[in-house]
Amino acid sequence: MSSNLIVAIYLIPTLIGFLIVSPWGNIITSSLKERFPSLTTLRGQLLGGLQLISLAGFAVSTQTLWISSKISEGGTFCSTSETFDCDDLLGNSELNVDPIFGLSWGLIGMAVFALLLFIVFVLQQERNHPLAERLINIGLLTTGAGILVIGLLVSYEIQEQKICMYCTTAHIANIAALVGFFRLKKVFDNKSEWNNEA
């Protein structure tokens, strides 16, 4: 299977989730509401979109960790002589780990998206959980901090003059999740909309 096709497998659900959490999400989900009743409320749409984004983000982060492990064993995955070359970035032992703890960016991405999935699942099961506001704030803070990490990783790509498609997909997932949690926070602050059962 080509690496471009694999990227599309992660990117398409990420972009669909992004559209669902965007202000145009109601248009996107209108034909799905009969089949998925949870999409009838704005809260349900945002949580559904965030679930899709977080799953795709977790999966692509897992893929980047696998690619970097494979490269460290001497293999190649998506090596080309062109600009789009994840091997040069994911195989770089200095750039592929965070500068503080030395953990793989793929592993960090997996942990972050797993946390976001946990938050979404808790809120889907019990919207008025005693920690609901705190969980939403954690999601907002985590994805907000992710913007700083994205800036650092993009600076590495500029330095190496290469673009990692898998990393970019994870970055898009983080930005989409930030939009989703920002909108979810606004809905939570409006109690009548948050508790709306449609």
C-alpha positions in Angstrom: 0.0 0.0 0.0 1.4 3.4 -0.9 2.3 5.9 1.8 0.0 8.5 0.1 -3.0 6.1 0.4 -2.2 5.5 4.1 -2.0 9.2 4.8 -5.5 9.6 3.1 -6.9 6.9 5.4 -6.0 9.2 8.4 -6.5 12.5 6.8 -10.1 12.0 5.4 -11.7 11.2 8.8 -9.7 14.1 10.4 -11.1 16.5 7.8 -14.6 15.1 8.2 -14.3 15.6 11.9 -13.0 19.1 11.4 -16.0 19.9 9.2 -18.4 18.5 11.9 -16.9 20.6 14.7 -16.8 23.7 12.5 -19.6 26.3 12.4 -20.9 24.4 9.3 -21.2 21.1 11.1 -25.0 21.2 11.1 -25.0 21.2 7.3 -22.6 18.3 7.2 -24.5 16.2 9.7 -28.1 17.0 8.6 -28.5 13.9 6.5 -27.1 11.7 9.3 -29.3 12.8 12.1 -32.0 10.1 11.6 -29.4 7.3 11.7 -27.3 8.9 14.5 -29.7 10.7 17.0 -26.8 12.1 19.0 -26.0 14.5 16.1 -29.3 16.3 16.6 -27.8 18.6 19.3 -24.8 20.9 18.9 -23.2 19.1 21.9 -23.6 15.8 20.2 -22.2 17.0 16.9 -19.1 18.5 18.6 -18.5 15.4 20.7 -19.0 13.1 17.6 -16.6 15.2 15.5 -14.1 15.3 18.4 -14.3 11.5 18.6 -13.5 11.1 14.9 -10.7 13.6 15.1 -9.2 12.0 18.2 -9.4 8.5 16.8 -7.7 9.6 13.6 -5.1 11.6 15.5 -4.3 8.6 17.7 -4.0 6.3 14.7 -1.7 8.6 12.8 0.5 9.2 15.9 0.8 5.4 16.2 1.8 5.2 12.6 4.6 7.8 13.1 5.9 5.9 16.1 5.9 2.7 14.1 7.7 4.4 11.2 10.4 5.9 13.4 10.9 2.4 15.0 11.2 0.8 11.6 13.7 3.4 10.5 15.8 3.0 13.6 16.1 -0.7 12.7 17.5 0.3 9.3 14.4 0.1 7.2 12.6 2.7 5.1 9.0 3.6 4.7 8.3 6.8 2.7 11.8 7.8 1.6 11.9 9.9 -1.6 14.2 12.6 -3.0 11.3 15.0 -3.0 10.0 17.5 -0.4 7.5 15.0 1.0 9.8 12.6 2.9 8.9 11.4 6.3 11.9 9.1 6.7 14.3 12.1 7.0 12.3 13.6 9.8 11.0 10.6 11.7 14.4 8.8 11.3 16.3 11.8 12.8 17.1 10.7 16.3 17.6 14.4 17.4 14.5 15.9 15.9 12.1 13.0 16.5 12.1 13.3 20.2 11.0 16.1 22.5 13.9 18.3 23.8 13.0 17.9 27.5 12.3 14.2 28.2 13.6 12.6 25.0 10.2 10.9 24.3 9.2 10.2 20.7 6.8 12.7 19.3 4.6 9.8 18.0 4.3 8.4 21.6 3.4 11.9 22.9 0.8 12.2 20.2 -0.7 8.9 21.1 -0.9 9.9 24.7 -2.5 13.3 23.9 -5.1 11.9 21.5 -5.9 9.0 24.0 -6.5 11.7 26.7 -8.8 13.6 24.3 -10.7 10.3 23.5 -11.1 9.7 27.2 -12.5 13.2 27.7 -15.0 12.8 24.8 -16.1 9.3 26.0 -16.8 10.6 29.5 -18.8 13.6 28.2 -20.7 11.4 25.8 -21.7 9.0 28.6 -22.5 11.7 31.3 -22.7 15.3 30.0 -23.2 16.7 33.5 -20.3 14.7 35.1 -19.0 16.6 38.1 -15.7 17.1 36.3 -17.2 18.0 32.9 -16.0 21.6 32.9 -12.5 20.6 34.1 -12.3 17.9 31.4 -13.3 20.4 28.7 -10.7 22.9 30.0 -8.1 20.1 30.0 -8.9 19.3 26.4 -8.7 23.0 25.5 -5.4 23.5 27.3 -3.9 20.3 25.9 -4.8 21.2 22.3 -3.7 24.8 22.8 -0.3 23.7 24.0 -0.2 21.5 21.0 0.0 24.6 18.8 3.4 25.4 20.4 4.6 21.9 19.6 3.3 22.2 16.0 5.4 25.4 15.7 8.5 23.6 16.9 8.0 20.6 14.6 7.2 22.9 11.6 10.5 24.7 12.3 12.3 21.3 12.1 10.6 20.7 8.7 11.8 24.1 7.5 15.3 23.3 8.8 15.4 20.0 7.0 13.5 21.3 4.0 11.2 18.2 4.1 7.5 17.7 5.0 6.3 14.7 6.9 2.7 14.0 5.7 1.9 11.9 8.8 3.1 14.6 11.1 1.1 17.2 9.2 -2.0 15.0 9.5 -1.5 14.9 13.3 -1.0 18.7 13.4 -4.3 19.1 11.5 -6.0 16.8 14.0 -4.7 18.9 16.9 -5.9 22.1 15.3 -9.3 20.5 14.6 -9.6 19.3 18.2 -8.7 22.8 19.4 -11.6 24.2 17.4 -13.9 21.5 18.7 -13.0 22.0 22.3 -13.3 25.8 22.0 -16.8 25.4 20.6 -17.6 22.8 23.2 -16.6 25.2 25.9 -19.0 27.8 24.6 -21.8 25.3 24.5 -21.0 24.2 28.0 -21.2 27.8 29.2 -24.7 28.0 27.8 -26.5 25.5 30.1 -29.7 25.4 28.2 -27.9 24.5 25.0 -25.6 22.0 26.8 -28.6 20.1 28.3 -30.7 20.3 25.1 -32.1 16.9 24.2 -33.5 18.2 20.9 
